[in-house]
């Protein structure tokens, strides 16, 4: 399974892409607080990040985690249209207009662009000027991550917001790696940190708060040898899909680097109601290319900044990570099955996740068994990041559609 969630005033669920969330909060002055959009996405039926209840709780936890930084009224969730009712039930504090339904999954770049138009429309309805809207700061983050140190997480976000507020630049959070993972993309940082901002640290302790560096480049998931080299340099950070940027800077980046996506969604900018925007999005999504925000925008930027975020981060987009966080028995086995029966006989360091069936596993070590959405996945936990390739192969089988 491949799952990632971002939080930014808007949250979405994508059936084929990784769970991605954008969370944004707008303060009354337009500059003091970030604007948020939160998005969740479930994976293809082969290996969802979690059953509906688990996914919903991850989303609710994401919204709660950022509450001190982003007002609830400024959080938006982008999801597939079929999930809007479930999201509304899980996060009842949000109005229905804060839950944006995508007509279909098109990965994260179209998701963020659609969230932009919905957020701007809400700010315009509040009477905000174009200049004030452009200056508002948007936070985009996944909603299926586990954060062990939420206070440090908020401190890192505050630092990112401070830099984005001061300069028209993209800021991302980079996770210090603790092993040479091939499951994540990486961000290379510069050697020397940039000047700390007053808003990002305690005035009584100039060295407090996270360090911010100039970004050098984004790199795709490496092989094992290259991942080991990245770890040795100390300059490479895991890409957690967390981005902070002014709304005006985001719009300009789409216009320059992803004009086809921006043009396709242009009708959303003039739609007068949420229903009209939904119809415009449905038309646009039939022609939009499925592309990740990192690839469409971040990898093409001439410069950006990265905040060092040592926050106890775990990407629940891999079954290996889910196994690590679930309770274990004396032999390292984990299970999550609701009302379904699970038997693990003479097994070690394995996991069973079942929504659909009773499961028995005998004499295995280090495996994941996942029953979800009418499909079954069995794989070594060490190769759990390869699920998407298997899902693509299944979807190409006769009688199946993507």
C-alpha positions in Angstrom: 0.0 0.0 0.0 1.1 3.5 -0.7 -0.5 6.1 1.5 0.2 9.6 2.4 -2.0 12.3 3.8 -1.5 16.0 3.9 -3.1 18.6 6.0 -4.0 22.0 4.8 -7.3 23.7 5.3 -8.6 21.2 2.8 -8.6 17.4 3.0 -9.1 15.0 0.2 -9.3 11.3 -0.4 -7.9 9.9 -3.6 -8.7 6.3 -4.7 -5.6 5.8 -6.7 -3.1 8.3 -5.4 -1.6 8.3 -2.0 -3.7 9.9 0.8 -2.8 13.5 0.6 -4.0 16.3 2.7 -3.6 20.0 2.5 -4.4 22.0 5.6 -4.6 25.7 5.6 -5.7 28.3 8.1 -6.4 31.9 7.5 -6.3 34.4 10.4 -8.5 37.5 10.5 -5.6 39.7 9.4 -4.7 37.5 6.5 -1.1 37.2 7.5 -0.9 36.2 11.1 -2.1 32.6 10.7 -1.6 30.0 8.0 -4.6 29.0 5.9 -5.2 25.2 5.9 -6.4 22.6 3.6 -6.5 18.9 4.7 -6.7 16.0 2.3 -7.0 12.3 2.8 -6.8 9.7 0.1 -7.3 6.0 0.3 -5.2 3.7 -1.9 -6.6 1.4 -4.6 -8.6 -1.4 -3.1 -5.6 -3.7 -3.0 -4.1 -2.1 0.1 -5.8 0.8 1.7 -3.9 2.6 4.4 -6.6 1.6 6.8 -10.2 0.6 7.1 -12.7 3.5 7.0 -12.8 4.0 10.7 -9.0 4.0 11.0 -8.6 6.4 8.1 -11.2 8.7 9.5 -9.5 8.7 12.9 -6.2 9.6 11.3 -7.9 12.5 9.6 -9.6 13.7 12.8 -6.2 13.4 14.5 -4.6 15.6 11.8 -7.2 18.3 12.2 -6.9 18.2 15.9 -3.1 18.3 15.8 -3.0 21.6 13.9 -5.8 23.3 15.8 -3.5 25.5 17.7 -2.1 26.9 14.5 -5.0 26.7 12.1 -8.6 27.7 13.0 -11.2 25.0 12.3 -13.2 27.3 10.0 -10.1 27.5 7.8 -9.5 23.8 7.4 -10.6 22.2 4.2 -10.7 18.6 3.2 -10.3 17.3 -0.3 -11.7 13.8 -0.9 -13.4 11.8 -3.6 -17.1 12.8 -3.9 -18.2 9.4 -2.6 -16.4 10.0 0.7 -17.8 13.5 1.6 -20.5 12.1 3.9 -18.1 9.9 5.8 -15.6 12.8 6.2 -18.4 15.1 7.4 -19.4 12.5 10.0 -15.8 12.1 11.2 -15.0 15.8 11.4 -18.4 17.3 12.4 -16.9 20.7 13.3 -16.3 21.4 9.6 -19.1 22.9 7.4 -19.9 20.9 4.2 -18.4 23.6 2.1 -15.0 22.9 3.8 -15.2 19.3 2.4 -14.3 19.4 -1.3 -15.2 16.4 -3.4 -13.0 15.4 -6.3 -14.8 13.8 -9.2 -12.0 11.2 -9.5 -8.4 10.7 -8.3 -5.8 12.6 -10.3 -2.9 12.6 -7.8 -1.9 15.6 -5.7 -1.2 18.4 -8.1 -4.8 18.7 -9.4 -6.0 18.2 -5.8 -4.0 21.2 -4.5 -5.1 23.4 -7.5 -8.8 22.5 -6.8 -8.3 23.3 -3.1 -6.8 26.7 -4.1 -9.9 27.7 -6.0 -12.3 26.5 -3.2 -10.3 28.4 -0.5 -10.1 31.6 -2.5 -13.8 31.5 -3.2 -14.5 31.2 0.6 -12.1 34.1 1.3 -13.7 36.3 -1.3 -17.1 35.5 0.3 -15.7 37.0 3.5 -14.9 40.2 1.7 -11.1 39.7 1.4 -9.3 41.7 -1.2 -7.2 40.1 -3.9 -4.0 41.4 -2.2 -5.0 40.0 1.2 -5.8 36.6 -0.3 -2.5 36.5 -2.2 -0.7 37.2 1.1 -2.5 34.5 3.1 -0.3 31.4 3.9 -1.4 27.9 2.9 -0.2 24.8 4.6 -0.4 21.5 2.7 0.1 18.3 4.6 -0.7 14.6 4.4 -3.3 13.3 6.8 -2.2 9.7 7.3 1.1 10.4 9.2 1.9 9.5 12.7 3.6 12.4 14.6 5.1 11.3 18.0 6.2 14.9 19.0 3.2 17.2 18.1 4.7 20.2 19.9 7.9 20.0 17.8 5.7 19.5 14.7 3.8 22.7 15.4 7.1 24.5 16.1 8.4 23.4 12.7 5.2 24.5 11.0 5.4 27.9 12.7 9.0 28.3 11.4 7.8 27.4 7.9 4.9 29.9 8.1 7.3 32.6 9.2 9.6 32.1 6.2 6.7 31.9 3.8 5.1 35.0 5.2 8.3 37.0 4.9 9.3 35.9 1.4 7.4 34.6 -1.7 9.0 31.2 -1.5 7.9 27.6 -1.0 8.9 26.0 2.4 8.9 22.3 3.0 9.5 20.2 6.1 12.3 17.6 5.9 12.4 14.6 8.2 15.9 13.6 9.4 16.3 9.9 8.3 17.2 7.3 10.8 17.9 4.5 8.3 18.6 4.4 4.5 15.0 3.9 3.4 14.1 3.2 -0.3 10.4 3.9 0.4 10.6 7.7 0.5 11.8 10.5 -1.7 14.5 12.8 -0.3 15.2 16.5 -0.1 18.8 17.7 -0.3 19.5 20.8 1.9 22.2 23.4 1.8 25.2 23.3 4.1 24.4 26.4 6.2 21.1 27.4 7.7 19.4 30.6 6.8 18.8 33.4 9.3 16.3 32.5 12.0 13.2 34.6 12.1 11.8 36.2 15.3 8.4 34.5 14.7 10.1 31.1 14.5 11.9 30.9 17.9 11.8 32.1 21.5 13.2 35.6 21.8 14.8 34.6 25.1 16.6 31.7 23.4 18.0 32.7 20.0 19.0 29.0 19.3 15.5 27.6 20.0 13.3 26.3 17.4 14.0 24.2 14.3 16.7 25.2 11.8 15.8 26.2 8.2 18.1 25.6 5.2 18.1 26.5 1.6 16.7 23.6 -0.4 19.0 22.2 -3.1 16.8 19.6 -4.9 14.1 16.9 -4.5 15.1 13.4 -5.5 12.9 10.4 -6.2 13.0 7.2 -4.1 16.5 5.8 -4.4 17.9 2.3 -4.5 19.5 0.9 -1.4 23.1 1.9 -2.3 22.1 5.5 -3.0 19.9 5.7 0.1 22.9 4.7 2.2 25.0 7.4 0.6 22.3 10.0 1.3 22.3 9.0 5.0 26.1 9.2 5.3 26.2 12.8 3.9 23.8 14.1 6.6 22.4 16.6 4.0 19.4 14.5 2.8 16.1 14.5 4.5 13.0 12.4 3.9 10.3 14.2 1.9 7.1 14.0 4.0 4.9 16.0 1.5 4.5 19.0 3.8 4.5 22.4 2.1 3.9 25.9 3.2 3.4 28.8 0.7 1.5 32.0 0.1 -1.6 31.6 -2.0 -0.3 34.1 -4.5 3.0 32.3 -4.8 1.2 29.0 -5.3 -1.0 30.4 -8.1 2.1 31.8 -9.9 3.9 28.5 -9.6 1.0 26.6 -11.2 0.7 29.2 -14.0 4.4 28.8 -14.8 5.1 25.1 -14.1 1.8 23.3 -14.6 -0.2 25.5 -17.0 -2.3 22.7 -18.4 -3.7 21.8 -14.9 -4.3 25.5 -14.1 -6.0 26.1 -17.5 -8.2 23.1 -17.2 -9.5 24.3 -13.8 -9.9 27.9 -14.8 -13.7 27.6 -14.8 -13.6 26.9 -11.1 -12.3 30.4 -10.5 -15.4 32.0 -11.9 -18.0 29.5 -10.5 -20.3 31.4 -8.2 -21.4 28.4 -6.0 -19.8 25.3 -4.6 -22.1 23.2 -6.8 -21.0 25.1 -9.9 -17.3 24.6 -9.0 -18.0 20.9 -8.6 -19.5 20.7 -12.1 -16.5 22.6 -13.5 -14.1 20.3 -11.8 -15.9 17.3 -13.1 -15.5 18.6 -16.6 -11.9 19.5 -16.1 -10.8 16.3 -14.5 -11.6 14.3 -17.6 -8.7 15.9 -19.3 -6.2 16.5 -16.5 -3.1 14.4 -16.2 -2.6 12.6 -13.0 0.6 14.0 -11.5 2.1 14.5 -8.1 2.5 18.0 -6.6 6.2 17.3 -6.0 6.8 16.5 -9.7 4.5 19.2 -11.2 5.7 22.0 -8.9 8.3 21.4 -6.3 11.0 19.7 -8.5 10.8 22.6 -10.9 11.3 25.5 -8.5 14.5 27.5 -8.8 14.7 27.8 -5.0 12.9 26.8 -1.9 13.6 26.3 1.8 13.4 23.3 4.1 12.8 23.2 7.8 14.5 20.4 9.8 11.5 18.6 11.4 12.7 16.0 14.0 9.1 15.3 15.1 8.9 11.5 15.4 7.4 11.2 12.0 6.1 7.9 10.5 4.5 7.6 7.1 1.5 5.3 7.5 1.5 4.9 3.8 3.4 1.6 4.2 2.2 -1.5 5.9 5.6 -1.8 7.5 5.0 1.5 9.3 1.4 0.4 10.3 2.9 -2.8 11.7 5.4 -0.8 13.8 2.7 1.3 15.4 0.1 -1.4 16.1 0.2 -3.3 19.5 2.4 -6.4 19.3 2.2 -9.8 21.0 5.3 -11.5 22.6 6.6 -12.6 19.1 6.2 -9.3 17.4 3.0 -10.0 15.6 0.3 -7.3 15.1 -3.3 -7.6 14.1 -6.2 -5.2 13.3 -9.4 -7.0 12.3 -12.4 -5.5 14.0 -15.0 -8.3 14.3 -13.1 -10.7 12.1 -11.2 -13.6 13.6 -7.4 -13.8 13.2 -5.2 -16.7 14.1 -1.4 -16.4 14.0 0.2 -19.8 14.7 4.0 -20.1 15.1 4.5 -16.7 13.4 7.0 -13.9 14.1 7.1 -10.2 13.3 4.1 -10.4 11.1 0.9 -8.4 10.6 -2.7 -9.2 9.7 -5.1 -6.4 8.7 -8.5 -7.8 7.8 -11.7 -5.9 7.1 -13.4 -8.7 5.0 -12.5 -12.2 6.2 -11.4 -14.4 9.0 -7.6 -15.1 8.5 -5.2 -17.8 9.7 -1.5 -17.6 9.1 0.9 -20.5 10.0 4.7 -20.6 10.3 5.6 -17.3 8.6 8.0 -14.5 9.6 8.0 -10.8 8.6 4.9 -10.9 6.4 1.9 -8.7 5.9 -1.5 -10.2 5.2 -4.1 -7.5 4.2 -7.8 -8.2 3.3 -9.6 -5.1 2.2 -12.1 -4.1 -0.4 -12.5 -7.6 -1.7 -8.8 -8.0 -2.4 -6.0 -9.8 -0.5 -2.4 -8.8 -0.3 0.4 -11.1 1.0 3.9 -9.8 1.0 7.1 -9.5 3.1 6.8 -6.4 5.2 10.3 -5.4 3.9 8.8 -5.1 0.4 5.5 -3.4 1.4 6.4 -0.3 -0.6 6.0 -2.3 -3.8 2.2 -2.7 -3.5 1.4 0.0 -6.0 3.1 -2.0 -8.8 1.0 -5.1 -7.9 -2.1 -3.0 -7.9 -1.4 -1.6 -11.3 -1.0 -5.1 -12.7 -4.3 -6.2 -11.1 -6.1 -3.2 -12.5 -4.9 -4.0 -16.0 -6.4 -7.5 -15.8 -9.3 -8.2 -18.2 -12.6 -6.9 -16.9 -11.0 -4.4 -14.5 -10.8 -0.6 -15.0 -8.1 1.7 -13.5 
